Each structure stands twice: as C-alpha cells, then as structure tokens.
C-alpha cells in the first residue's frame, strides 16, 4: 500500500466544483492546503459550471497531456425562446450529433477559429415548457453553451441556464468530493488521521493503467532506467505495445511514460536496439 506522501506526490483528487470559483483557483486552494509544489486541473470548467474537476498533485501534473483531452459528459438546462414541438426539437438536436464545426464563444481563452469537434450524444432527459434538461457527451474542447446557442439559431432562440459536468475522461461522480469534504480530510490529516485524505486520492498509476498500454521490464535494469537509461529490447519481459506512447512498469512500480524511438544500435554503450525513451513522466 502506498504511503500518503507517495499519493500526494503522484495522485489525483476528483473535486466537485461548485459555482463561483475558477478551475485555477480550486487547484491553487488544493495546493495550498496540502502544501504541494504544484497542482493542475484536468479540464477547465467555467466559474458558473459545476461538477467533476480532477486535480493532479505534484508529479501527476505531467499526466495532464494524457488525461485532459478525453471525452466529457454533461447534464444541463437549456431555455428555449419560442414554442417548439418535441419532435422538432429532437430532430434539430440530432443534427448536432457527429463531427461538427464549432467557433468558440467570444468569452473564451482559446483563439476564435473554427475547429472540428465530435458530439457523441445530445439528448433530452425531460422537458418542462421552455426549459429542457439535456445530456451531452462530447469530445474535449467542445463548448456546450455554444451548442445550445447554435441550436437556438435553428429553432427561434435558446440559451443555457445551468451546466454540470458528470464525467471527465476516467473520472465521474461515483467518487467525488466537494471542498468542504476536502477541508475536513486535510484537517484530520494534519491532526494525524490520514484515512479520509487517503480515501480521496487516486494514485497516478491506477489512472494510467486505464488510459494507455503498458509494458513490464526486468527488475535488474530498474535502477538504470530510473536514472535515464533508454529502454532496450533485452530490458523487456514482454513485447512492446503497438502504440507509440506507453507506460513502463517493474512489477507494480510505475517507472515512466515512454515514447518509441527509431535509433541505430550503439554497440559501444548498449547491447540491443533502443526501443523507447522517457520523454514524459518519470518516477
């Protein structure tokens, strides 16, 4: 079992963000409370949007490259500006499912240029007059508020009233904690009881195993790999995965995220072909 210090060094806490604070300020709060060097959030939520906001701790921040750009799922309330039949509304919503071109809203931090994104689900959960409760599953980088606005252009107007993210990649509402629960856990930890905080932190290794292929190396080369030795064919206990980026383990111990390389054999230094280098996350 990992120590609490190991979890704080390479773990993720799934925060239930409330309305008001920015995603950045939530990350900074977690950083300050835990006395960490660094935190980062895995996917920005607007201040008024609530829900799933995974916060990476210390070295786990380097996993952002692999975890941020994954599908997101939301539930929200959209207000229609005119009386639209149920059938007409469903028909127009279906036209937004699939790959669409979206122009980010004016109030966004990204460059306002058209880009292709995929909508995997955009459906009505229930309707009360002009208020529509909907669910949307989308590719990362999709603006739900803009989908509602663009839909409105087809049906006489619509805008988003409320939005909650219920899933961000591998993180959902099954194991999520608001800032009050987080503060309580931190307070207990500082008083000597780490059980609540331990419950909240998911180790980076567990998340990695869900999102990318892995390979096992021999125990006798572990120390060399940890200090920068590139990965060689003789170091492996199994074949490399087909993917170019993969996680390396020695038993249960995470070693690095590596990228395949294509380099000539160097007989003066190594015995075997170089097959990978740790370019991303190292233990």
N, C-alpha and C positions, 0 to 999 in steps of 0.2 A: 504493500500500500504506500502511495506517495505521501511524503510529509507535506504539511501545509505550506512550508516555504517553497517546495518544488511546485506545488499547484499555483502559488502566487507568481512564480517565475515563468510558468508556461501553461496558463489556463485561461478560460473564458467564462464570464458570468453573463447569463441571459437576463438583462434588466427589462422590466415592464415600464416603459417610459410613459409618463403622464403628460397631459397638455401643459404647455408653458415653456419648459426648458429646451434648449437646443441639444442635439445629439452630442455636440462637442462638450457642452457644459456638464452633461451627465458623465461622460468619460473622465473629465477633469475631477469631478466630485469623487468618483470611484478611486482615481489615482491618489488624491489627497488623503482620503480616509484609510487607504491601505498602505500608504507610504511607499508607493511604487515609483520607478523611474519613468515609466511610460504606460499609457493606455491608448487604445484606438477603438472606435466603434465600427462595426461591420455592416455598413449601410446606413446612410443618413435618413433620419425622419424629420420632417418639418416640425417646428415648435408645437403646432396645434394637433399633430398626429400622434396617436398613442400606440403602445404595443411593443412587439418584440424588437429589442435593441441589444444584440450581443456586444459585450465589451471585452476586448482582448487585453490580457495583462502582460506587461513586460515583453519577454521574448516572443510571446504568442502574437504580438502585433505584426510580426513578419509573416503571419499566416493570412493577413488581410488580402494579399494578392490572389489567394486560392479560395477564400470564403466570401468575399464581398460580392463577387459577380455571379451570384447564383439566384435562381428564381425566388420571387417574393409572392406572398399571398396576403390579400387584404379583404376586410369587410368594411363597408361604408354606407352612408346615407346620401342619396342624391335627390335634390329637389327639382322637379320639372316646372317649367314656366308656363306650360299650357296643358290642356286636357288631351292626353294621348292615350289611345286604346292600348290594352295589354298586348295584343297581338302586334301592333305597330311598334311598340317599344322593344319587344323581344326580337322582332325582325331586324331593327336597326342595330341593336346591341350585338347580334350575331355577326354583323358586318365588320365589327371591330376585332373579332377573334381571328388569330392568324398573324402573319407578319404585316405590320403597318408602318407607315412613315409618320413620325411624330416630330413636331417642332417644340422644343422645351418652352415652358412659360417664361414670360418676361422676368418674373422674380425667381430666377434660378441661378445657381452658381456655375453652371456649365455654359459653354458657348452656344448661342442660339443659332443652331444649324440643324437642318432636317437630318434625322437618322432613323434607321430601321430598327424596330424592336418587335418582339413577339408577345402577343396576348394569348394565353393558353385557355383562359376561362374568363367570361364576363357575363354573369347571370343574375337574375332577380331571385332573392330569397323570399321577400314578401313586399307588398305594396300597401300603402295607406294614403289614398288620394294621390297627391302630387309628390309625396315622399316615398322613395324607393330604397329599400335595404338590398344591397347587392354584394356579391363576392367576386373578386378578381384575382386571377393567378397570372403573373406577368414576368417577363424577362427583367433582370436587373437594369435599372436606368429608365424605366417607364414611369411617367408621371400620371398618376390616377386622376388627379384634379383636371389635367388637360384632356384625358379621355372623356370625362364627364362633360367638359365644355365642348369638345368636338362633337360628341353625341348630341348635345343640345343644339348645335348648328343644323342638325338634320331633323329635329322634332319640335322646333319652336322655342328652344332655350332650355338649359339645365345647368345646375352648378352643384358642387359637392358641399355638403353640410358638415359631415364628420367622416373620419377615416381611422381605422385601426389596422396595424399590421399584425397578422396572426402567424406568419411564418417568414423566416429569412434563411433560405438555404436549409441547413440541417437543424435549425433552431425554431421551435414553435412554442405554443402556450402551455405545453404539458409541464415544463419545468422552468418557471419564470418568476422573478422576484421584483417587487417594487422597491423604491429607495428607502421606504420605512423599514421593510424587512431586511434590506441590506444593512442599514444603520444598526439595527438590533443585533445582527450577526457579527458585525465588526466590533460593537461594544462588548459582546460576550467574549469574542476572541481576545480582545485586549485585556480582559479580566481572567483569561486562562482557559476559557472553554471554546475550542475551535470547531465544535461539532456543527453548528449552524452554518458557519462560513464554508466548511469543507463540503457540506451538502450542496452549496450553491455553485461551486467551481467545477467546471468540466475540464479535464486535462486536455491539452492540445493534441496528445496522441490519439485519444478517443475520437476526436473530431476528424483528424487527418485520415484515420482508417476508413471513415465513411465517405470521404470525398476524393481519394486518389489511390492508385495502385501502390503496392509496396513490394519490397524485396528484403530477404534476410541475408546478412553477411556472417562470416565466420568470426567466432569470438576472438581468435588470435590476432585479427587485424583491427579490432575495435579502436585501440589506443591510437594507432597510426591514422585511421580515418578521422578521428576526433581532432587531430592536430593538423589536418589539411591534406593528407594523402588522397590523391584521386582514387576513384573506385576502379579496380581491375577485375577482369574475368575470374582469376583464381580466388578473389576475395568472396565470391558469391556462393551461397548454399543452394541456389536455385536460378532458373533462367530469369533474365530481365523482363519486365512487362513490356508490352507493345508501345505504351505511351512514352512520350519524350520526357515527361516530368514524373517523378515517383518518390515515395518516401522510403528511407532506408532504416531498417531495424536490426538490432542484435538481440534476439530473443524478444523480450517485452520492452527493451530500451530503445527509445527513439534516438536516431543518430543524426539524420539530416534529410532535407528535401533536396534532391539532386536533379540535374538535367543531363540527358545523354550527350555524349560528345563523340566526335569522329576525328581522332588524332592518331598519328603514326605511332607505332610501338617504339619505346625508348629502352633499348637493351642495357644502357649504362645505368639506368636508375630503377626501372621496374621490370618485373618478369610477367609479361602478359599485356594484353591490349587495354588501354584506358577506355572505360565504358561510361563513366559518369563523374561529374564534379559537383561539389556542394556550392551551388550558386545562390541559394535562397535562405534556408533556415538550418542552423547548425546547433547541436546540443551543447 
